[in-house]
């Protein structure tokens, strides 16, 4: 899954906030998802304080940045092609 990171104050939900549910998936890590369909939407962690990560698929318009890092490549699936790491 591709995430886009922003400074937390830059992230505003303009529609459907009442349908978001937060879950602490591991100590210091909070994920928010849609309670109606289960779609993962937001990620916040003490590993990246003051940042909110939003799933790239949640945007209606293209995002103005390219991926800069692959944070968990050491946990990738075996079929991922070599050279994919950023």
C-alpha angles and dihedrals in degrees: 000000000000118000129192115212124217136171102268095241089059093062116089127167107217099180136023099017089140088064095056120105124192123216129183099224094182134353108301094006123106125185126190123205140168110273090207101054105008096239113160109234114158138032128190126175141171084234087072104026119198091017130111117198119207125196110254090226090063093071122094092199130045115275117241096232141063125227111277103183142021101218100189104028091133086068096051125135116263094243095059108116120251114256093039094111114102 
